């Protein structure tokens, strides 16, 4: 088992110390919730853009996307079709949902649902976000720890180091610390991936020309699949349609992303950041996939031995076995950066959701100082919860395939939330009863299309799950709304317009 040299360890330690000091620096200005959760709403579009991209690029993405192209069993660059759908989805969110979020002084995406359907739907949506986010990001923390085994860290040590450091700078610095550390972490990640790509070319005889020749012969540069097979993950149709809806859900109905728009100076800057983030993610995925093609060619040329490593482990294996001293430390820091950028955003957003959607409407008149203290404590609590999830996943013997299934279910829940926000855009009032029934039916439908894949007979690929969840929720709610109207049933539940201090 490879271990880090003293110099590499020093680089990793310097990165960890730097993140903690960043949080301490920004702790000086945490005077109210506007500062702690939305960065005083004066953040420029570029920093918002970088934070969006850094947050959605976890350590799992950093390592597994190269594995998608490397995969000797037919892997190629068709993943990019999904990235095209991500761009389309963000454009729709920028035009359809962002104006709704940027009105007033909102802190949580789910406060919009309170205005439309009352506090019950708001709390159900927020609770769904909290449970999903805690479990999914706890498992991402576990997968990061699995990768760190390659540098000689045991699972428990890796979980605690990543978890505790992320808690520390998020607890201290709030959203401003998250945004600025996202920028640093994004630079480290992209620089690390770029360096890795250069070293892959360096070890391959003939460099890029060999990659083009050997990779081309193996079909590694194929990026368009026009087949209509709904069970295939990456086709043009699943990318354009399923990917667009998935992106609408993840970037239009998830507090993790919506909170970043609240930080922007204006609606225009939030829109610019969101749309350009789609093109940035496309370029980032292209870089990761090219690294994966290079790894495939390196193995074929006999200059890189993979052994028993899975496709998701190959990039990590190359880093620790082929990269020189110093660069290994930088790339390990890049893996940690990918993990921490997602986890820190999750902690701050989860604390925000609890305060804005549950506590503050029920406890009026509390001072801003006490709310900031409460938010910090909640940040720490969610961090501990994610650490516990990661450790339980390890102790229960969970593997990547099990974790991947859980991520798929987590992705489906964002489709349900998207359905709620689309109902909120309906021109005619939708009764709360219809909304709740639609949400329940959407959940049943999403689980129904997911379950067959667990028994080896998939009926739909994962990019379609969000569409099924959102589409069923909207369709059933609107149909029931019409039926209730025809039978002179109750009108939509009057929204709760009771004052909410500071919101």
Protein Blocks (a to p, Z undefined) as FASTA:
>chain_A
ZZddfklmmmmmmmmmmmmmmmmmmmmmmmbfklmmnooopacfklmmmmmmmmmmcfkl
mmmmmmmmmomnopafklmmmmmmmmmmmmmmmmmmmmmmmgcjdfbfklmmmmmnojkl
mmmmmmmmmmmmmmmmmmmmmmmmmmmmmnopafklmmmmmmmmmmmmmmmnommlmmmm
mmmmmmmmmmmmmmmmmmmmmmpghijmlmmmmmmmnopmgcbdfbfbfkbfbdfklmmm
mmmmmmmmmmmmgfklmmmmmmpmbfklmmmmmmmmmmmmmmmmmmmmmmmmmmmmmmmn
opacfkjacfklmmmmmmmmmpcehjlmmmmmmmmmmmmmmmmmmmmmmmmmmmmmmmmm
mmghiafklmmmmmmmmmmmmmmmmmmmmmmmmmnopafklmmmmmmmmmmmmmmmmmmm
mmmmpmbdcdfklmmmmmmmmmmmmmmmmmmmmnopafbdfklmmmmmmmmmmmmmmmmm
mmmmmnopacdddddfbdcehZZ
